[in-house]
Amino acid sequence: MPLTAQASGFKPGDLKPWPGTSAPAGWLKANGALVSRSAYAALFAVIGTTFGAGDGSTTFALPDLRGEFIRGLDDGRGVDTGRSIGTSQADDLKSHVHSVPGNTSNGSGSPYRILSNTNSSPNVTNDTYATGGSETRPRNVAMLACIKY
């Protein structure tokens, strides 16, 4: 028997991960879809047009959490200022260099390939070639993001 909103403790606008490909009863996929303002009036009252105005009168957009990580709002802490609810950021990796000791006189001082060596000294520290994949991400498990209506 499906839980009601009151019995489950969930309120319109609550988000949850779901281990299936379809949203459970009383929930919608958080996939950016445009939905009716009247059919989902309780949800519209909570999120309004934060994630998109839809057609401007009869529809509004759900948040689109497909493939996204959720980041807590800074809310005055000072570590991610200038953000507001519903805004997104592109991926990024803070610029950095990896330095390794090398011996350029005989090539036996380091197991790393050297990007460049502008120093004529035989014992130098050099930078490695770039390494990694196409994105920065923590380990993760994919689940369907759902929003209560």
MARKE-786195 format. One record per atom (N, C-alpha, C): residue in one letter; residue number from 1; atom name; x, y, z. Coordinates in nm, 4 decimals. Last residue first. Example, Ala and Ser with C-alpha at 12.3 -4.5 7.8 and 13.67 -1.06 7.14 Angstrom:
<tortors>
TORTOR  resn  resi  name        px        py        pz
TORTOR     S     2     N    1.2850   -0.2250    0.7080
TORTOR     S     2    CA    1.3670   -0.1060    0.7140
TORTOR     S     2     C    1.2900    0.0030    0.7870
TORTOR     A     1     N    1.3190   -0.5690    0.7800
TORTOR     A     1    CA    1.2300   -0.4500    0.7800
TORTOR     A     1     C    1.3200   -0.3300    0.7800
</tortors>
This chain:
<tortors>
TORTOR  resn  resi  name        px        py        pz
TORTOR     Y   149     N    0.5275    1.5878   -0.5015
TORTOR     Y   149    CA    0.4295    1.6896   -0.5413
TORTOR     Y   149     C    0.3102    1.6891   -0.4505
TORTOR     K   148     N    0.8758    1.5415   -0.4557
TORTOR     K   148    CA    0.7395    1.5179   -0.4059
TORTOR     K   148     C    0.6475    1.6278   -0.4559
TORTOR     I   147     N    1.1063    1.4330   -0.6957
TORTOR     I   147    CA    1.0561    1.5457   -0.6170
TORTOR     I   147     C    0.9101    1.5187   -0.5811
TORTOR     C   146     N    1.3993    1.2287   -0.7479
TORTOR     C   146    CA    1.2543    1.2503   -0.7516
TORTOR     C   146     C    1.2165    1.3654   -0.6601
TORTOR     A   145     N    1.6582    1.0892   -0.9303
TORTOR     A   145    CA    1.6209    1.1999   -0.8421
TORTOR     A   145     C    1.4713    1.2267   -0.8594
TORTOR     L   144     N    1.7683    0.7621   -0.9367
TORTOR     L   144    CA    1.6727    0.8542   -0.9966
TORTOR     L   144     C    1.6370    0.9611   -0.8943
TORTOR     M   143     N    2.1209    0.7123   -0.9003
TORTOR     M   143    CA    1.9840    0.6873   -0.8576
TORTOR     M   143     C    1.8963    0.7899   -0.9262
TORTOR     A   142     N    2.4499    0.5937   -0.9218
TORTOR     A   142    CA    2.3395    0.6624   -0.9885
TORTOR     A   142     C    2.2050    0.6164   -0.9326
TORTOR     V   141     N    2.7084    0.6552   -0.7003
TORTOR     V   141    CA    2.6097    0.5567   -0.7433
TORTOR     V   141     C    2.4936    0.6331   -0.8042
TORTOR     N   140     N    3.0612    0.7400   -0.6970
TORTOR     N   140    CA    2.9190    0.7683   -0.6875
TORTOR     N   140     C    2.8357    0.6500   -0.7328
TORTOR     R   139     N    3.3640    0.9115   -0.6210
TORTOR     R   139    CA    3.2939    0.7841   -0.6427
TORTOR     R   139     C    3.1455    0.8106   -0.6246
TORTOR     P   138     N    3.3696    1.2496   -0.7556
TORTOR     P   138    CA    3.3925    1.1501   -0.6510
TORTOR     P   138     C    3.3310    1.0171   -0.6933
TORTOR     R   137     N    3.5281    1.3946   -1.0449
TORTOR     R   137    CA    3.4102    1.3453   -0.9744
TORTOR     R   137     C    3.4513    1.2534   -0.8608
TORTOR     T   136     N    3.6053    1.5663   -1.3297
TORTOR     T   136    CA    3.6444    1.5492   -1.1903
TORTOR     T   136     C    3.5200    1.5044   -1.1162
TORTOR     E   135     N    3.6590    1.4289   -1.6609
TORTOR     E   135    CA    3.5843    1.5055   -1.5622
TORTOR     E   135     C    3.6427    1.4813   -1.4241
TORTOR     S   134     N    3.8105    1.2704   -1.8262
TORTOR     S   134    CA    3.7419    1.3829   -1.8886
TORTOR     S   134     C    3.6603    1.4660   -1.7903
TORTOR     G   133     N    4.1081    1.1785   -1.6428
TORTOR     G   133    CA    3.9992    1.1533   -1.7363
TORTOR     G   133     C    3.9377    1.2807   -1.7890
TORTOR     G   132     N    4.4706    1.1995   -1.6214
TORTOR     G   132    CA    4.3332    1.1976   -1.5715
TORTOR     G   132     C    4.2340    1.1761   -1.6822
TORTOR     T   131     N    4.7496    1.4231   -1.6523
TORTOR     T   131    CA    4.6935    1.2894   -1.6441
TORTOR     T   131     C    4.5505    1.2979   -1.5954
TORTOR     A   130     N    5.0114    1.6084   -1.8056
TORTOR     A   130    CA    4.8762    1.6021   -1.7505
TORTOR     A   130     C    4.8280    1.4577   -1.7505
TORTOR     Y   129     N    5.3514    1.5352   -1.7164
TORTOR     Y   129    CA    5.2466    1.5548   -1.8158
TORTOR     Y   129     C    5.1125    1.5489   -1.7447
TORTOR     T   128     N    5.5149    1.7011   -1.4377
TORTOR     T   128    CA    5.4695    1.5840   -1.5128
TORTOR     T   128     C    5.3737    1.6252   -1.6232
TORTOR     D   127     N    5.7967    1.9174   -1.4002
TORTOR     D   127    CA    5.6524    1.8938   -1.3956
TORTOR     D   127     C    5.6165    1.7732   -1.4809
TORTOR     N   126     N    6.0994    1.8765   -1.2048
TORTOR     N   126    CA    6.0251    1.9010   -1.3280
TORTOR     N   126     C    5.8773    1.8726   -1.3074
TORTOR     T   125     N    6.3923    1.9691   -1.0477
TORTOR     T   125    CA    6.2532    1.9288   -1.0256
TORTOR     T   125     C    6.1757    1.9695   -1.1494
TORTOR     V   124     N    6.7230    1.8349   -1.1118
TORTOR     V   124    CA    6.6210    1.9390   -1.1169
TORTOR     V   124     C    6.4860    1.8820   -1.0745
TORTOR     N   123     N    7.0379    1.7783   -1.1713
TORTOR     N   123    CA    6.9418    1.7427   -1.0681
TORTOR     N   123     C    6.8390    1.8549   -1.0547
TORTOR     P   122     N    7.1884    1.8980   -1.3775
TORTOR     P   122    CA    7.1489    1.7576   -1.3892
TORTOR     P   122     C    7.0481    1.7134   -1.2835
TORTOR     S   121     N    7.0881    2.2187   -1.5055
TORTOR     S   121    CA    7.1451    2.1404   -1.3971
TORTOR     S   121     C    7.1004    1.9950   -1.4091
TORTOR     S   120     N    6.9538    2.3683   -1.6881
TORTOR     S   120    CA    7.0658    2.2888   -1.7382
TORTOR     S   120     C    7.1323    2.2043   -1.6297
TORTOR     N   119     N    6.6076    2.3876   -1.7214
TORTOR     N   119    CA    6.7196    2.4031   -1.6297
TORTOR     N   119     C    6.8339    2.3139   -1.6780
TORTOR     T   118     N    6.3929    2.3280   -1.8609
TORTOR     T   118    CA    6.4640    2.4473   -1.9065
TORTOR     T   118     C    6.5851    2.4744   -1.8183
TORTOR     N   117     N    6.2234    2.0688   -1.9564
TORTOR     N   117    CA    6.3349    2.0948   -1.8671
TORTOR     N   117     C    6.4120    2.2130   -1.9248
TORTOR     S   116     N    5.8946    1.9292   -1.9588
TORTOR     S   116    CA    5.9959    2.0196   -2.0109
TORTOR     S   116     C    6.1074    2.0341   -1.9087
TORTOR     L   115     N    5.7768    1.6827   -1.8845
TORTOR     L   115    CA    5.7116    1.7718   -1.9809
TORTOR     L   115     C    5.8134    1.8668   -2.0430
TORTOR     I   114     N    5.9036    1.3628   -1.8429
TORTOR     I   114    CA    5.9224    1.5034   -1.8123
TORTOR     I   114     C    5.8620    1.5876   -1.9242
TORTOR     R   113     N    5.7677    1.0741   -1.6997
TORTOR     R   113    CA    5.8022    1.1457   -1.8214
TORTOR     R   113     C    5.8089    1.2939   -1.7875
TORTOR     Y   112     N    5.9072    0.9209   -1.4064
TORTOR     Y   112    CA    5.8053    1.0023   -1.4729
TORTOR     Y   112     C    5.8571    1.0612   -1.6030
TORTOR     P   111     N    6.0950    0.7970   -1.2518
TORTOR     P   111    CA    6.0170    0.7111   -1.3405
TORTOR     P   111     C    5.9141    0.7888   -1.4220
TORTOR     S   110     N    6.4153    0.9510   -1.2292
TORTOR     S   110    CA    6.2714    0.9576   -1.2053
TORTOR     S   110     C    6.1985    0.8640   -1.3002
TORTOR     G   109     N    6.6860    0.9227   -1.2901
TORTOR     G   109    CA    6.6474    0.9784   -1.1613
TORTOR     G   109     C    6.4993    0.9748   -1.1311
TORTOR     S   108     N    6.7883    0.8462   -1.5326
TORTOR     S   108    CA    6.7548    0.7404   -1.4379
TORTOR     S   108     C    6.7034    0.7925   -1.3042
TORTOR     G   107     N    6.8829    1.0232   -1.7214
TORTOR     G   107    CA    6.7453    0.9769   -1.7345
TORTOR     G   107     C    6.7040    0.8747   -1.6319
TORTOR     N   106     N    7.1272    1.1389   -1.6924
TORTOR     N   106    CA    7.1272    1.0028   -1.7465
TORTOR     N   106     C    6.9857    0.9444   -1.7573
TORTOR     S   105     N    7.0671    1.4083   -1.6408
TORTOR     S   105    CA    7.1981    1.3737   -1.6981
TORTOR     S   105     C    7.1992    1.2333   -1.7554
TORTOR     T   104     N    6.8331    1.4693   -1.5168
TORTOR     T   104    CA    6.8344    1.4743   -1.6630
TORTOR     T   104     C    6.9668    1.4313   -1.7244
TORTOR     N   103     N    6.6539    1.3516   -1.2763
TORTOR     N   103    CA    6.7956    1.3618   -1.3056
TORTOR     N   103     C    6.8069    1.3553   -1.4557
TORTOR     G   102     N    6.3937    1.4933   -1.0735
TORTOR     G   102    CA    6.4437    1.4232   -1.1911
TORTOR     G   102     C    6.5928    1.4412   -1.2059
TORTOR     P   101     N    6.1108    1.5044   -0.8604
TORTOR     P   101    CA    6.2547    1.5208   -0.8799
TORTOR     P   101     C    6.2994    1.4416   -1.0023
TORTOR     V   100     N    5.8080    1.6574   -0.9667
TORTOR     V   100    CA    5.8809    1.5372   -0.9272
TORTOR     V   100     C    6.0296    1.5625   -0.9463
TORTOR     S    99     N    5.5021    1.8300   -0.9197
TORTOR     S    99    CA    5.6460    1.8352   -0.9430
TORTOR     S    99     C    5.7105    1.7078   -0.8918
TORTOR     H    98     N    5.2027    1.9109   -1.0586
TORTOR     H    98    CA    5.2709    1.8063   -0.9836
TORTOR     H    98     C    5.4189    1.8127   -1.0193
TORTOR     V    97     N    4.9944    2.1937   -1.0251
TORTOR     V    97    CA    5.1052    2.1288   -1.0942
TORTOR     V    97     C    5.1607    2.0211   -1.0026
TORTOR     H    96     N    4.6622    2.3317   -1.0758
TORTOR     H    96    CA    4.7721    2.2832   -0.9940
TORTOR     H    96     C    4.8764    2.2144   -1.0812
TORTOR     S    95     N    4.3433    2.4761   -1.0564
TORTOR     S    95    CA    4.4706    2.4672   -1.1259
TORTOR     S    95     C    4.5808    2.4244   -1.0297
TORTOR     K    94     N    4.0616    2.2897   -0.9666
TORTOR     K    94    CA    4.1526    2.3970   -0.9295
TORTOR     K    94     C    4.2884    2.3731   -0.9952
TORTOR     L    93     N    3.8279    2.2158   -1.2014
TORTOR     L    93    CA    3.9353    2.1549   -1.1240
TORTOR     L    93     C    4.0344    2.2661   -1.0945
TORTOR     D    92     N    3.4784    2.1998   -1.2708
TORTOR     D    92    CA    3.6036    2.2730   -1.2624
TORTOR     D    92     C    3.7027    2.1918   -1.1798
TORTOR     D    91     N    3.1555    2.2167   -1.4311
TORTOR     D    91    CA    3.2613    2.1451   -1.3605
TORTOR     D    91     C    3.3902    2.2268   -1.3642
TORTOR     A    90     N    2.9364    2.4999   -1.3753
TORTOR     A    90    CA    3.0020    2.4021   -1.4617
TORTOR     A    90     C    3.1083    2.3292   -1.3792
TORTOR     Q    89     N    2.6600    2.5376   -1.1520
TORTOR     Q    89    CA    2.7975    2.5682   -1.1897
TORTOR     Q    89     C    2.8470    2.4604   -1.2849
TORTOR     S    88     N    2.3323    2.6861   -1.1044
TORTOR     S    88    CA    2.4232    2.5734   -1.1265
TORTOR     S    88     C    2.5617    2.6255   -1.1620
TORTOR     T    87     N    2.0636    2.7832   -0.8853
TORTOR     T    87    CA    2.1704    2.8141   -0.9803
TORTOR     T    87     C    2.2648    2.6948   -0.9921
TORTOR     G    86     N    1.8768    2.7171   -0.6886
TORTOR     G    86    CA    1.8479    2.6798   -0.8271
TORTOR     G    86     C    1.9564    2.7127   -0.9272
TORTOR     I    85     N    1.9419    2.9856   -0.4718
TORTOR     I    85    CA    1.8741    2.8571   -0.4922
TORTOR     I    85     C    1.8467    2.8360   -0.6407
TORTOR     S    84     N    2.2480    3.1548   -0.5547
TORTOR     S    84    CA    2.1113    3.1518   -0.5045
TORTOR     S    84     C    2.0515    3.0146   -0.5359
TORTOR     R    83     N    2.5759    3.2831   -0.4784
TORTOR     R    83    CA    2.4875    3.1824   -0.5370
TORTOR     R    83     C    2.3480    3.1975   -0.4794
TORTOR     G    82     N    2.7611    3.4416   -0.3516
TORTOR     G    82    CA    2.7010    3.4893   -0.4749
TORTOR     G    82     C    2.6071    3.3913   -0.5426
TORTOR     T    81     N    3.0082    3.2096   -0.2200
TORTOR     T    81    CA    2.9238    3.3283   -0.2176
TORTOR     T    81     C    2.8651    3.3618   -0.3541
TORTOR     D    80     N    3.1111    2.9782   -0.0798
TORTOR     D    80    CA    3.0550    2.9724   -0.2155
TORTOR     D    80     C    2.9569    3.0885   -0.2304
TORTOR     V    79     N    3.1957    3.0363    0.1743
TORTOR     V    79    CA    3.2809    2.9484    0.0932
TORTOR     V    79     C    3.2338    2.9373   -0.0518
TORTOR     G    78     N    3.0269    3.1840    0.3444
TORTOR     G    78    CA    3.1407    3.2505    0.2815
TORTOR     G    78     C    3.2323    3.1625    0.1998
TORTOR     R    77     N    2.7832    3.1437    0.4786
TORTOR     R    77    CA    2.9059    3.0840    0.5318
TORTOR     R    77     C    3.0316    3.1480    0.4726
TORTOR     G    76     N    2.5425    3.2363    0.3682
TORTOR     G    76    CA    2.6180    3.3236    0.4567
TORTOR     G    76     C    2.7478    3.2674    0.5114
TORTOR     D    75     N    2.4527    3.0148    0.2087
TORTOR     D    75    CA    2.3672    3.0739    0.3122
TORTOR     D    75     C    2.4464    3.1532    0.4167
TORTOR     D    74     N    2.5394    2.8169    0.0244
TORTOR     D    74    CA    2.6336    2.8815    0.1158
TORTOR     D    74     C    2.5615    2.9464    0.2340
TORTOR     L    73     N    2.3541    2.5206   -0.0276
TORTOR     L    73    CA    2.3593    2.6654   -0.0418
TORTOR     L    73     C    2.4527    2.7240    0.0631
TORTOR     G    72     N    2.5129    2.2146   -0.1206
TORTOR     G    72    CA    2.4430    2.2945   -0.0209
TORTOR     G    72     C    2.4611    2.4435   -0.0455
TORTOR     R    71     N    2.4726    2.0650   -0.4312
TORTOR     R    71    CA    2.5638    2.1374   -0.3431
TORTOR     R    71     C    2.4809    2.2221   -0.2472
TORTOR     I    70     N    2.4265    1.7597   -0.5944
TORTOR     I    70    CA    2.3622    1.8708   -0.5252
TORTOR     I    70     C    2.4644    1.9331   -0.4305
TORTOR     F    69     N    2.5382    1.6658   -0.9140
TORTOR     F    69    CA    2.5577    1.6558   -0.7701
TORTOR     F    69     C    2.4897    1.7770   -0.7086
TORTOR     E    68     N    2.3646    1.5313   -1.2018
TORTOR     E    68    CA    2.4165    1.6419   -1.1212
TORTOR     E    68     C    2.4419    1.5999   -0.9770
TORTOR     G    67     N    2.2249    1.3596   -1.3696
TORTOR     G    67    CA    2.3696    1.3677   -1.3834
TORTOR     G    67     C    2.4352    1.4767   -1.3002
TORTOR     R    66     N    1.9328    1.5391   -1.3327
TORTOR     R    66    CA    1.9941    1.4282   -1.4053
TORTOR     R    66     C    2.1437    1.4524   -1.4216
TORTOR     L    65     N    1.7900    1.7366   -1.2143
TORTOR     L    65    CA    1.9029    1.6828   -1.1379
TORTOR     L    65     C    1.9703    1.5654   -1.2077
TORTOR     D    64     N    1.6160    2.0020   -1.2708
TORTOR     D    64    CA    1.6741    1.8962   -1.3542
TORTOR     D    64     C    1.8010    1.8470   -1.2859
TORTOR     P    63     N    1.3082    2.0954   -1.1145
TORTOR     P    63    CA    1.4547    2.0966   -1.1175
TORTOR     P    63     C    1.5043    1.9812   -1.2040
TORTOR     L    62     N    1.0370    2.1696   -1.3421
TORTOR     L    62    CA    1.0916    2.0955   -1.2287
TORTOR     L    62     C    1.2434    2.1133   -1.2284
TORTOR     A    61     N    0.8810    2.4678   -1.4500
TORTOR     A    61    CA    0.9828    2.3647   -1.4694
TORTOR     A    61     C    1.0217    2.3007   -1.3373
TORTOR     F    60     N    0.5301    2.5194   -1.5174
TORTOR     F    60    CA    0.6559    2.5573   -1.4534
TORTOR     F    60     C    0.7522    2.4410   -1.4692
TORTOR     T    59     N    0.2366    2.6487   -1.6916
TORTOR     T    59    CA    0.3332    2.5447   -1.6573
TORTOR     T    59     C    0.4539    2.6055   -1.5840
TORTOR     T    58     N    0.0771    2.8676   -1.7435
TORTOR     T    58    CA    0.0114    2.7437   -1.7006
TORTOR     T    58     C    0.1080    2.6326   -1.6604
TORTOR     S    57     N    0.2548    3.0928   -1.7841
TORTOR     S    57    CA    0.1226    3.1072   -1.7228
TORTOR     S    57     C    0.0637    2.9768   -1.6710
TORTOR     G    56     N    0.5056    3.0451   -1.8875
TORTOR     G    56    CA    0.4797    3.1759   -1.8290
TORTOR     G    56     C    0.3441    3.1918   -1.7643
TORTOR     D    55     N    0.5723    2.7954   -1.9627
TORTOR     D    55    CA    0.5143    2.8811   -2.0670
TORTOR     D    55     C    0.4783    3.0197   -2.0134
TORTOR     G    54     N    0.8411    2.7867   -1.7367
TORTOR     G    54    CA    0.7548    2.7113   -1.8277
TORTOR     G    54     C    0.7026    2.8024   -1.9367
TORTOR     A    53     N    1.0214    2.9163   -1.5774
TORTOR     A    53    CA    0.8836    2.9657   -1.5774
TORTOR     A    53     C    0.7898    2.8863   -1.6662
TORTOR     G    52     N    1.2567    2.7470   -1.3720
TORTOR     G    52    CA    1.2081    2.7826   -1.5041
TORTOR     G    52     C    1.0602    2.8156   -1.5007
TORTOR     F    51     N    1.3173    2.7086   -1.1122
TORTOR     F    51    CA    1.3897    2.6251   -1.2082
TORTOR     F    51     C    1.3421    2.6469   -1.3513
TORTOR     T    50     N    1.1495    2.8930   -0.9819
TORTOR     T    50    CA    1.2932    2.8889   -0.9503
TORTOR     T    50     C    1.3726    2.8146   -1.0566
TORTOR     T    49     N    0.8812    2.9424   -0.9914
TORTOR     T    49    CA    0.9532    2.9393   -1.1195
TORTOR     T    49     C    1.1052    2.9387   -1.0986
TORTOR     G    48     N    0.7773    2.7460   -0.7179
TORTOR     G    48    CA    0.7457    2.8511   -0.8147
TORTOR     G    48     C    0.8206    2.8335   -0.9451
TORTOR     I    47     N    0.8141    2.5757   -0.5026
TORTOR     I    47    CA    0.9312    2.6085   -0.5858
TORTOR     I    47     C    0.9042    2.7165   -0.6894
TORTOR     V    46     N    0.5617    2.5850   -0.3566
TORTOR     V    46    CA    0.6915    2.5745   -0.2887
TORTOR     V    46     C    0.8059    2.6232   -0.3768
TORTOR     A    45     N    0.3559    2.6021   -0.5376
TORTOR     A    45    CA    0.3567    2.6968   -0.4257
TORTOR     A    45     C    0.4911    2.6975   -0.3538
TORTOR     F    44     N    0.4087    2.3793   -0.6942
TORTOR     F    44    CA    0.4321    2.5119   -0.7508
TORTOR     F    44     C    0.4376    2.6180   -0.6408
TORTOR     L    43     N    0.3204    2.1811   -0.5187
TORTOR     L    43    CA    0.4623    2.1883   -0.5528
TORTOR     L    43     C    0.4953    2.3261   -0.6089
TORTOR     A    42     N    0.0477    2.2416   -0.5183
TORTOR     A    42    CA    0.1219    2.2399   -0.3909
TORTOR     A    42     C    0.2721    2.2491   -0.4169
TORTOR     A    41     N   -0.0225    2.2165   -0.7943
TORTOR     A    41    CA   -0.0313    2.3460   -0.7259
TORTOR     A    41     C    0.0494    2.3490   -0.5961
TORTOR     Y    40     N   -0.0205    2.0497   -1.0200
TORTOR     Y    40    CA    0.0820    2.0349   -0.9159
TORTOR     Y    40     C    0.0928    2.1648   -0.8352
TORTOR     A    39     N   -0.2294    2.1360   -1.1778
TORTOR     A    39    CA   -0.2255    1.9947   -1.1382
TORTOR     A    39     C   -0.1264    1.9710   -1.0245
TORTOR     S    38     N   -0.1543    2.4081   -1.2152
TORTOR     S    38    CA   -0.2763    2.3736   -1.1409
TORTOR     S    38     C   -0.2751    2.2283   -1.0943
TORTOR     R    37     N    0.0826    2.4030   -1.3549
TORTOR     R    37    CA    0.0779    2.4779   -1.2295
TORTOR     R    37     C   -0.0457    2.4419   -1.1475
TORTOR     S    36     N    0.2091    2.1138   -1.5137
TORTOR     S    36    CA    0.0965    2.2039   -1.4924
TORTOR     S    36     C    0.1018    2.2721   -1.3549
TORTOR     V    35     N    0.5583    2.1099   -1.6103
TORTOR     V    35    CA    0.4354    2.0482   -1.5599
TORTOR     V    35     C    0.3322    2.1559   -1.5285
TORTOR     L    34     N    0.8437    2.0338   -1.7895
TORTOR     L    34    CA    0.7435    2.1375   -1.7644
TORTOR     L    34     C    0.6150    2.0677   -1.7228
TORTOR     A    33     N    1.1332    1.8683   -1.6507
TORTOR     A    33    CA    1.0092    1.8699   -1.7291
TORTOR     A    33     C    0.9223    1.9900   -1.6930
TORTOR     G    32     N    1.3631    1.8307   -1.5077
TORTOR     G    32    CA    1.3481    1.9554   -1.5818
TORTOR     G    32     C    1.2208    1.9661   -1.6625
TORTOR     N    31     N    1.3565    1.6007   -1.3546
TORTOR     N    31    CA    1.4220    1.5945   -1.4846
TORTOR     N    31     C    1.4048    1.7197   -1.5701
TORTOR     A    30     N    1.2806    1.4415   -1.1148
TORTOR     A    30    CA    1.3409    1.5752   -1.1145
TORTOR     A    30     C    1.4260    1.5863   -1.2408
TORTOR     K    29     N    0.9785    1.2694   -1.1520
TORTOR     K    29    CA    1.1216    1.2703   -1.1809
TORTOR     K    29     C    1.1691    1.4155   -1.1785
TORTOR     L    28     N    0.7506    1.2989   -0.8777
TORTOR     L    28    CA    0.7850    1.3197   -1.0184
TORTOR     L    28     C    0.9360    1.3063   -1.0337
TORTOR     W    27     N    0.5267    1.1228   -0.6553
TORTOR     W    27    CA    0.6546    1.1856   -0.6852
TORTOR     W    27     C    0.6691    1.2040   -0.8358
TORTOR     G    26     N    0.3065    0.9693   -0.6206
TORTOR     G    26    CA    0.3145    1.0927   -0.5440
TORTOR     G    26     C    0.4422    1.1715   -0.5675
TORTOR     A    25     N    0.4676    0.6584   -0.6717
TORTOR     A    25    CA    0.3415    0.7324   -0.6639
TORTOR     A    25     C    0.3582    0.8550   -0.5745
TORTOR     P    24     N    0.8128    0.6920   -0.7896
TORTOR     P    24    CA    0.7042    0.6266   -0.7154
TORTOR     P    24     C    0.5793    0.7152   -0.7121
TORTOR     A    23     N    0.9426    0.7177   -1.1237
TORTOR     A    23    CA    0.9162    0.7803   -0.9941
TORTOR     A    23     C    0.8037    0.7053   -0.9229
TORTOR     S    22     N    1.1409    0.4635   -1.2694
TORTOR     S    22    CA    1.0162    0.5399   -1.2688
TORTOR     S    22     C    0.9960    0.5976   -1.1299
TORTOR     T    21     N    1.3670    0.3205   -1.2197
TORTOR     T    21    CA    1.3692    0.4093   -1.3360
TORTOR     T    21     C    1.2413    0.4902   -1.3515
TORTOR     G    20     N    1.4940    0.3089   -0.8785
TORTOR     G    20    CA    1.4232    0.2562   -0.9948
TORTOR     G    20     C    1.4278    0.3563   -1.1080
TORTOR     P    19     N    1.5694    0.4049   -0.6227
TORTOR     P    19    CA    1.6458    0.2994   -0.6889
TORTOR     P    19     C    1.5734    0.2335   -0.8060
TORTOR     W    18     N    1.5866    0.7551   -0.5764
TORTOR     W    18    CA    1.5004    0.6383   -0.5889
TORTOR     W    18     C    1.5743    0.5315   -0.6683
TORTOR     P    17     N    1.6471    1.0311   -0.3583
TORTOR     P    17    CA    1.6964    0.9383   -0.4606
TORTOR     P    17     C    1.6073    0.8150   -0.4603
TORTOR     K    16     N    1.4281    1.3108   -0.3142
TORTOR     K    16    CA    1.4859    1.1857   -0.2666
TORTOR     K    16     C    1.5407    1.1062   -0.3842
TORTOR     L    15     N    1.3019    1.6220   -0.1920
TORTOR     L    15    CA    1.3745    1.5445   -0.2925
TORTOR     L    15     C    1.4203    1.4138   -0.2314
TORTOR     D    14     N    1.0061    1.8110   -0.1384
TORTOR     D    14    CA    1.1095    1.7226   -0.0861
TORTOR     D    14     C    1.1720    1.6438   -0.2008
TORTOR     G    13     N    0.7957    1.9346   -0.2645
TORTOR     G    13    CA    0.9280    1.9936   -0.2815
TORTOR     G    13     C    1.0397    1.9085   -0.2239
TORTOR     P    12     N    0.5514    1.8532   -0.0240
TORTOR     P    12    CA    0.5805    1.8974   -0.1606
TORTOR     P    12     C    0.7147    1.9717   -0.1668
TORTOR     K    11     N    0.6907    1.6287    0.2257
TORTOR     K    11    CA    0.6117    1.7449    0.1884
TORTOR     K    11     C    0.6428    1.7814    0.0434
TORTOR     F    10     N    0.6780    1.3212    0.4069
TORTOR     F    10    CA    0.7299    1.4016    0.2972
TORTOR     F    10     C    0.6337    1.5149    0.2643
TORTOR     G     9     N    0.5589    1.1558    0.5902
TORTOR     G     9    CA    0.6345    1.2688    0.6415
TORTOR     G     9     C    0.6949    1.3561    0.5329
TORTOR     S     8     N    0.3912    0.9496    0.5270
TORTOR     S     8    CA    0.5333    0.9323    0.4980
TORTOR     S     8     C    0.6187    1.0428    0.5588
TORTOR     A     7     N    0.1412    1.0453    0.5949
TORTOR     A     7    CA    0.1925    0.9272    0.6640
TORTOR     A     7     C    0.3425    0.9109    0.6430
TORTOR     Q     6     N    0.1162    1.2606    0.4162
TORTOR     Q     6    CA    0.1133    1.2824    0.5608
TORTOR     Q     6     C    0.1747    1.1644    0.6347
TORTOR     A     5     N    0.1313    1.1351    0.1663
TORTOR     A     5    CA    0.2275    1.2400    0.2001
TORTOR     A     5     C    0.2330    1.2603    0.3509
TORTOR     T     4     N    0.0926    0.7768    0.2073
TORTOR     T     4    CA    0.0409    0.9098    0.1749
TORTOR     T     4     C    0.1464    1.0117    0.2140
TORTOR     L     3     N    0.2443    0.4909    0.0607
TORTOR     L     3    CA    0.2347    0.5844    0.1715
TORTOR     L     3     C    0.1738    0.7154    0.1246
TORTOR     P     2     N    0.0716    0.2181   -0.0959
TORTOR     P     2    CA    0.1577    0.3354   -0.1014
TORTOR     P     2     C    0.1357    0.4273    0.0191
TORTOR     M     1     N    0.0844   -0.1168    0.0000
TORTOR     M     1    CA    0.0000    0.0000    0.0000
TORTOR     M     1     C    0.0894    0.1237    0.0000
</tortors>
